Amino acid sequence: MNEIQKNISLQEYNTMNLAVFCSKYLEIENENEFINHLESITNNEDILFLGGGSNILFTKDFEGLVVKNNIKGKDTIRETDEWVELKVGSGEVWHDLVMYCVRRNWGGLENLSLIPGTVGAAPIQNIGAYGVEVKDVLTQVEAIEMETGKKLLFDNKACDFGYRDSVFKRELKGKVFITSITLRLTKTNHNTNINYGAIQKVIQLDYNNVISIENISNAVISIRQSKLPDPRQIGNCGSFFKNPIISASLFESLKNDFPTLPSYPVIGNSSIKIPAGWLIEQCGWKGKTIDKRYGVHQQQALVLVNYGKSTGSEIKTLAMDIQKSVFDKFKVEIIPEVNII
Ligand SMILES: Cc1cc2nc3c(=O)[nH]c(=O)nc-3n(C[C@H](O)[C@H](O)[C@H](O)COP(=O)(O)OP(=O)(O)OC[C@H]3O[C@@H](n4cnc5c(N)ncnc54)[C@H](O)[C@@H]3O)c2cc1C
């Protein structure tokens, strides 16, 4: 069983590549190990569960216990000719899971290819890309309640998913440790989604218009590689802000003042989603570099980057300056998607 270590660098455990330390650090290999350590874990005032560190901005050293999740395992728990139900350990790497399913021609995760991080973090902000969210295929989340050590089961409804949101990001934040998720994936009659023009174009040009799980996954990977910075080369957390969802009336008045403002309907209600990246770009931030150390990515205004020697608090200040200038110009609040610690 792993023991708690002291004063550990978290630089290689956060994709922003920030040079921060934590005072205590524990790696968890399986559920029993977590339960056996529960008392010593909860003895700490501050606890941080850490997956791949791809959605966290550390603004300072973490004065508490970091619990790094390495729980592995993929088990087919039910199967018919049409679908398969797969239970996956929360410490598995998300993209490895996607590739595992794509290789078997199991449908559902292909649009979520190449999202960094672990399986256990996927339901927390209901990861999504190219018209698909993890909620579309998730049937169950298993977690351990910190206060009691009890195992809790959440069906899809109990997760209360929203856009980059769930009960785990709100009421249950820090109160439960997710140990596995279960997904229902198609074996035939795949419910593919190529509504995004960019995917359609790649499928058409590179794959002779053949829509398959593998081709969609490959298309998503090549689109992502062409437009998003690789955290192994430039520190980043992906999209720093969520796309704001505004009322139809506010949208109409903004559209009057800014006729080129793009928009997407929100399924199920009359609100409108507008791209935070566009708002940020209109405020002149795209490509802005501060002191050659950090800034806003050249191609993606939504992505804040650390070129190597920045601190998390500098990046937080930059994010706040961006928020303010977007509000001053558009009267729209943009909210960070990233967990700021
Ligand atoms: C280049 C890049 C591209 C990205 N693209 C996308 C995208 O397209 N769509 C998208 O939705 N996201 C995207 N992200 C964000 C990120 O990859 C996801 O949010 C991912 O799910 C985070 O996983 P993680 O394991 O790194 O979580 P971490 O950053 O380690 O943790 C995130 C939060 O979850 C909590 N947590 C982690 N594991 C557990 C657990 N087992 N139990 C309880 N709490 C836990 C942490 O305490 C923290 O609050 C991108 C990030 C990068 C760097």
The ligand as an SDF file (V2000), in Angstrom:
LIG
                    3D

 53 58  0  0  0  0  0  0  0  0999 V2000
   -5.5560   20.6720  -24.3170 C   0  0  0  0  0  0  0  0  0  0  0  0
   -6.8200   20.4630  -23.5170 C   0  0  0  0  0  0  0  0  0  0  0  0
   -8.0170   20.2580  -24.1830 C   0  0  0  0  0  0  0  0  0  0  0  0
   -9.2080   20.0550  -23.4600 C   0  0  0  0  0  0  0  0  0  0  0  0
  -10.3550   19.8460  -24.1460 N   0  0  0  0  0  0  0  0  0  0  0  0
  -11.5180   19.6370  -23.4860 C   0  0  0  0  0  0  0  0  0  0  0  0
  -12.7410   19.4120  -24.2030 C   0  0  0  0  0  0  0  0  0  0  0  0
  -12.7690   19.3610  -25.4240 O   0  0  0  0  0  0  0  0  0  0  0  0
  -13.8740   19.2370  -23.4840 N   0  0  0  0  0  0  0  0  0  0  0  0
  -13.8730   19.2570  -22.1230 C   0  0  0  0  0  0  0  0  0  0  0  0
  -14.9560   19.0910  -21.5430 O   0  0  0  0  0  0  0  0  0  0  0  0
  -12.7320   19.4650  -21.4140 N   0  0  0  0  0  0  0  0  0  0  0  0
  -11.5660   19.6500  -22.0620 C   0  0  0  0  0  0  0  0  0  0  0  0
  -10.4020   19.8700  -21.3580 N   0  0  0  0  0  0  0  0  0  0  0  0
  -10.4460   19.9430  -19.8800 C   0  0  0  0  0  0  0  0  0  0  0  0
  -10.0440   18.6190  -19.1780 C   0  0  0  0  0  0  0  0  0  0  0  0
   -9.3270   17.7900  -20.0190 O   0  0  0  0  0  0  0  0  0  0  0  0
  -11.2690   17.8520  -18.6570 C   0  0  0  0  0  0  0  0  0  0  0  0
  -12.0050   18.6580  -17.7880 O   0  0  0  0  0  0  0  0  0  0  0  0
  -10.8750   16.5560  -17.9240 C   0  0  0  0  0  0  0  0  0  0  0  0
  -12.0220   15.7990  -17.6500 O   0  0  0  0  0  0  0  0  0  0  0  0
  -10.1040   16.8140  -16.6400 C   0  0  0  0  0  0  0  0  0  0  0  0
   -9.6060   15.5580  -16.1940 O   0  0  0  0  0  0  0  0  0  0  0  0
   -8.4300   15.4630  -15.1630 P   0  0  0  0  0  0  0  0  0  0  0  0
   -8.2920   14.0190  -14.7740 O   0  0  0  0  0  0  0  0  0  0  0  0
   -7.2160   16.1020  -15.7000 O   0  0  0  0  0  0  0  0  0  0  0  0
   -9.0270   16.2820  -13.9420 O   0  0  0  0  0  0  0  0  0  0  0  0
   -8.2040   17.1720  -12.8950 P   0  0  0  0  0  0  0  0  0  0  0  0
   -7.7800   18.4250  -13.5790 O   0  0  0  0  0  0  0  0  0  0  0  0
   -7.1700   16.3750  -12.2260 O   0  0  0  0  0  0  0  0  0  0  0  0
   -9.3820   17.5110  -11.8700 O   0  0  0  0  0  0  0  0  0  0  0  0
  -10.4760   18.3150  -12.2500 C   0  0  0  0  0  0  0  0  0  0  0  0
  -11.4510   18.4300  -11.0640 C   0  0  0  0  0  0  0  0  0  0  0  0
  -12.0250   17.1490  -10.7880 O   0  0  0  0  0  0  0  0  0  0  0  0
  -11.7350   16.7220   -9.4570 C   0  0  0  0  0  0  0  0  0  0  0  0
  -11.4900   15.2740   -9.5200 N   0  0  0  0  0  0  0  0  0  0  0  0
  -10.6180   14.6270  -10.3430 C   0  0  0  0  0  0  0  0  0  0  0  0
  -10.7330   13.2950  -10.1890 N   0  0  0  0  0  0  0  0  0  0  0  0
  -11.6880   13.0870   -9.2390 C   0  0  0  0  0  0  0  0  0  0  0  0
  -12.2710   11.9160   -8.6470 C   0  0  0  0  0  0  0  0  0  0  0  0
  -11.8840   10.6900   -8.9900 N   0  0  0  0  0  0  0  0  0  0  0  0
  -13.2480   12.0750   -7.7290 N   0  0  0  0  0  0  0  0  0  0  0  0
  -13.6730   13.3200   -7.3780 C   0  0  0  0  0  0  0  0  0  0  0  0
  -13.1530   14.4640   -7.8940 N   0  0  0  0  0  0  0  0  0  0  0  0
  -12.1810   14.3460   -8.8150 C   0  0  0  0  0  0  0  0  0  0  0  0
  -10.5010   17.5250   -9.0500 C   0  0  0  0  0  0  0  0  0  0  0  0
  -10.3980   17.6520   -7.6500 O   0  0  0  0  0  0  0  0  0  0  0  0
  -10.7640   18.8440   -9.7560 C   0  0  0  0  0  0  0  0  0  0  0  0
  -11.6880   19.6250   -9.0230 O   0  0  0  0  0  0  0  0  0  0  0  0
   -9.1830   20.0660  -22.0470 C   0  0  0  0  0  0  0  0  0  0  0  0
   -7.9760   20.2720  -21.3800 C   0  0  0  0  0  0  0  0  0  0  0  0
   -6.7960   20.4600  -22.1070 C   0  0  0  0  0  0  0  0  0  0  0  0
   -5.5040   20.6450  -21.3800 C   0  0  0  0  0  0  0  0  0  0  0  0
  1  2  1  0
  2  3  1  0
  2 52  2  0
  3  4  2  0
  4  5  1  0
  4 50  1  0
  5  6  2  0
  6  7  1  0
  6 13  1  0
  7  8  2  0
  7  9  1  0
  9 10  1  0
 10 11  2  0
 10 12  1  0
 12 13  2  0
 13 14  1  0
 14 15  1  0
 14 50  1  0
 15 16  1  0
 16 17  1  0
 16 18  1  0
 18 19  1  0
 18 20  1  0
 20 21  1  0
 20 22  1  0
 22 23  1  0
 23 24  1  0
 24 25  2  0
 24 26  1  0
 24 27  1  0
 27 28  1  0
 28 29  2  0
 28 30  1  0
 28 31  1  0
 31 32  1  0
 32 33  1  0
 33 34  1  0
 33 48  1  0
 34 35  1  0
 35 36  1  0
 35 46  1  0
 36 37  1  0
 36 45  1  0
 37 38  2  0
 38 39  1  0
 39 40  1  0
 39 45  2  0
 40 41  1  0
 40 42  2  0
 42 43  1  0
 43 44  2  0
 44 45  1  0
 46 47  1  0
 46 48  1  0
 48 49  1  0
 50 51  2  0
 51 52  1  0
 52 53  1  0
M  END
$$$$
